[in-house]
Amino acid sequence: MAKINVKIGALELKNPVMTASGTFGYGIEYQDLVPLDEIGGIIVKGTTLKPRQGNDYPRMAETCGGMLNCVGLQNKGADYFCETIYPKIKDIDTQMIVNVSGSSPEDYAECARRIGELENIRAIELNISCPNVHDGGMAFGVTCQGAASVVSEVRKAYGKTLIVKLSPNVTSITEIAKAVEAEGADSVSLINTLMGTSIDIERRRFNLSIGTGGLSGPCVKPVALRMVYQVAKAVNIPVVGLGGISTAEDAIEFFMAGATAIEIGTANFVDPAVTKKVKDGISLWLDNHGVADIHDIIGVL
């Protein structure tokens, strides 16, 4: 059987299949549906320093080939995670990774510091698509300066593996990737959701409470693949690919484009066991094609 273990910075993954933040809860919600120890890594839902209520309903809408969401990072805050959630997930036999969000570099850094004190959480994923409250609400991740400011502050407070999740809603994603690499990111993951909207023509109103939301699902895969390919050629750190992955064949495309690991998001809502199926499918494809090690196909384009 082909070797499928990979490394993201200092983080060892038994296989390259992870779950995307916001689509798999804290992992424990899925434990009766899929063997969690067969997933390479579980990236839990977004965590902020202080509790957030999220946006008003409706905050999800189906669209052709995908879905829109404007959940708004609803969570009970870092202290709740550390005190209540962590004891329930710390012994799951896979890499548990926390997605960290914030409204200022200082918020990000303090949240990361608290998560960093948890022994069995060996990595965080920074969501830099959040609005900067000090800069008129513009997302940190849409400028090199904004992205770098967050990573620089977090790097001072956090010494474990740091993955930075990049927004596709930018002019040049490669420049953003290089900016966070320069500030100490161990890896980048991409793409986060594309901005979109949906309209109810009978009620003459938006289908989402705030008008716009993040588009995910199979429809974004070609964009994600293109960006992963571009970023993998531009940086010297591992790239984690995500965006519309629902089959092993999808994952193989991302590996060939340069991704070292992948995340599965929206497909979890369609098939809760999709992660195991994709992991098994990757192994089968490698064996059927005489590939002894997954690294032999990473970045072959």
Residue pairs with C-beta under 8 A, 6 or more apart in sequence:
1 283
1 287
2 283
2 286
2 287
2 291
2 292
2 293
2 294
3 292
3 293
3 294
3 295
4 14
4 15
4 16
4 279
4 282
4 283
4 286
4 294
5 12
5 13
5 14
5 15
6 13
6 15
6 16
6 40
6 238
6 260
6 261
6 294
6 295
7 13
7 238
7 260
8 123
8 161
8 163
8 186
8 187
8 238
8 240
8 260
8 261
9 123
9 161
9 162
9 163
9 186
9 187
9 237
9 238
10 122
10 160
10 161
10 186
11 41
11 95
11 97
11 122
11 123
11 161
11 186
12 95
13 40
13 41
13 95
13 261
14 40
14 94
15 38
15 39
15 40
15 279
15 282
16 40
16 251
16 255
16 259
16 260
16 261
16 262
16 282
16 294
17 39
17 40
17 41
17 251
17 261
17 262
17 264
17 275
17 278
17 279
17 282
18 39
18 40
18 41
18 42
18 43
18 95
18 97
18 240
18 261
18 262
18 263
18 264
19 27
19 39
19 41
19 42
19 43
19 263
19 264
19 265
19 268
19 275
20 43
20 242
20 263
20 264
20 265
20 268
21 43
21 44
21 45
21 46
21 99
21 125
21 127
21 165
22 45
22 46
22 69
22 71
22 99
22 265
23 264
23 265
23 266
23 268
23 269
24 30
24 42
24 43
24 44
24 45
24 268
25 44
25 45
26 44
26 45
26 85
26 88
26 89
27 36
27 42
27 44
27 89
27 92
27 96
28 88
28 89
28 92
30 36
30 268
30 272
33 272
33 273
34 272
34 273
34 275
34 276
35 276
36 42
36 92
36 93
36 94
37 92
37 93
37 94
38 94
38 275
38 276
38 279
39 94
39 275
39 276
39 279
40 94
40 95
40 261
40 279
41 94
41 95
41 96
41 97
41 123
41 261
42 89
42 92
42 94
42 95
42 96
42 97
43 97
43 98
43 99
43 125
43 263
44 85
44 89
44 96
44 97
44 98
44 99
45 75
45 99
46 73
46 75
46 99
46 100
46 101
46 127
47 75
47 77
47 78
47 81
47 98
47 99
47 100
47 101
47 111
47 115
48 73
48 75
48 77
48 78
48 100
48 101
48 102
48 103
48 107
48 111
49 77
49 78
49 102
49 107
49 110
49 111
49 114
50 77
50 78
50 107
51 75
51 76
51 77
51 80
52 72
52 73
52 74
52 75
52 77
53 72
53 74
54 71
54 72
54 73
54 74
55 70
55 71
55 72
55 74
55 209
55 210
56 209
56 210
57 209
58 207
58 208
58 209
59 69
59 70
59 71
59 72
59 208
59 209
59 210
59 213
60 67
60 68
60 69
60 70
60 71
60 208
60 213
61 67
61 68
61 69
61 198
61 207
61 208
61 213
62 68
63 196
63 198
63 215
63 217
63 219
64 219
65 217
65 218
65 219
66 215
66 216
66 217
66 218
66 219
66 220
66 244
66 266
67 215
67 216
67 217
67 266
67 269
68 196
68 197
68 198
68 207
68 208
68 213
68 214
68 215
69 193
69 213
69 214
69 216
70 208
70 209
70 210
70 212
70 213
70 214
72 210
73 101
73 127
73 130
75 81
76 84
78 110
78 111
78 114
78 115
79 114
81 98
81 115
82 114
82 115
82 117
82 118
86 118
86 120
86 121
89 96
90 96
90 118
90 119
90 120
90 121
91 120
95 122
95 123
96 120
96 121
96 122
97 121
97 122
97 123
97 124
97 125
97 163
98 115
98 121
98 123
98 124
98 125
99 124
99 125
99 126
99 127
99 165
100 108
100 111
100 112
100 115
100 124
100 125
100 126
100 127
100 154
101 108
101 111
101 126
101 127
101 130
102 108
102 111
102 130
102 150
103 130
103 131
103 132
103 133
104 132
104 133
104 134
105 149
105 150
105 152
105 153
105 154
106 153
108 126
108 150
108 153
108 154
109 153
109 154
109 156
109 157
109 158
110 157
112 124
112 126
112 154
112 157
112 158
113 157
113 158
115 121
115 124
115 158
116 124
116 157
116 158
116 159
116 160
121 160
122 160
122 161
123 160
123 161
123 162
123 163
124 158
124 160
124 161
124 162
124 163
125 163
125 164
125 165
125 189
126 150
126 151
126 154
126 162
126 163
126 164
126 165
127 165
127 192
128 139
128 140
128 141
128 146
128 147
128 150
128 151
128 164
128 165
128 166
128 167
128 180
129 139
129 140
129 141
129 165
129 167
129 169
129 192
129 193
130 139
130 140
130 141
131 137
131 138
131 139
131 140
132 138
132 139
132 140
132 146
135 146
138 146
139 146
139 167
139 169
140 146
140 147
140 149
140 150
141 147
141 165
141 166
141 167
141 170
141 176
141 192
142 167
142 169
142 170
142 176
143 176
144 175
144 176
144 178
144 179
145 179
147 164
147 166
147 176
147 179
147 180
148 179
148 180
148 182
148 183
151 162
151 164
151 179
151 180
151 183
151 184
151 185
152 183
152 184
154 162
155 162
155 183
155 184
155 185
161 186
161 187
162 184
162 185
162 186
162 187
163 185
163 186
163 187
163 188
163 189
163 240
164 180
164 185
164 187
164 188
164 189
165 188
165 189
165 190
165 192
166 173
166 176
166 177
166 180
166 188
166 189
166 190
166 191
166 192
166 227
166 231
167 173
167 176
167 191
167 192
168 190
168 191
168 192
168 193
168 194
168 220
168 223
168 224
168 227
168 243
169 194
169 195
170 176
173 190
173 191
173 227
173 230
173 231
174 230
174 231
174 233
174 234
174 235
177 188
177 190
177 231
177 234
177 235
178 234
178 235
180 188
181 188
181 235
181 236
181 237
185 237
186 237
186 238
187 237
187 238
187 239
187 240
187 260
188 231
188 235
188 237
188 239
188 240
189 239
189 240
189 241
189 242
189 263
190 224
190 227
190 228
190 231
190 239
190 240
190 241
190 242
190 243
191 220
191 223
191 224
191 227
191 228
191 242
191 243
192 214
193 213
193 214
193 215
193 216
193 220
194 214
194 215
194 216
194 220
194 223
195 212
195 213
195 214
195 215
196 212
196 213
196 214
196 215
197 206
197 207
197 208
197 211
197 212
197 213
198 206
198 207
198 208
198 213
199 205
199 206
199 207
200 206
200 207
206 212
216 243
216 244
216 265
216 266
217 244
217 266
217 267
218 244
218 246
218 266
219 244
220 243
220 244
221 243
221 244
221 245
221 250
223 243
224 241
224 242
224 243
224 244
224 254
225 241
225 243
225 253
225 254
225 257
228 239
228 241
228 254
228 257
228 258
228 259
229 257
229 258
229 301
231 239
231 258
232 239
232 257
232 258
232 259
232 299
233 258
238 260
238 261
239 258
239 259
239 260
240 259
240 260
240 261
240 262
240 263
241 254
241 255
241 257
241 258
241 259
241 261
241 262
241 263
242 262
242 263
242 264
242 265
243 265
244 250
244 266
245 251
245 254
245 262
245 263
245 264
245 265
245 267
245 278
246 264
246 266
246 267
246 270
246 271
246 274
246 278
247 278
247 281
248 277
248 278
248 280
248 281
248 282
248 284
248 285
249 281
249 285
250 278
251 262
251 278
251 281
251 282
252 282
252 285
252 297
254 262
255 262
255 294
255 297
255 298
255 299
256 297
256 298
256 299
256 300
256 301
257 299
257 301
258 298
258 299
258 301
259 298
260 298
264 274
264 275
264 278
267 274
268 274
268 275
271 277
282 294
285 291
286 292
286 294
286 297
291 297
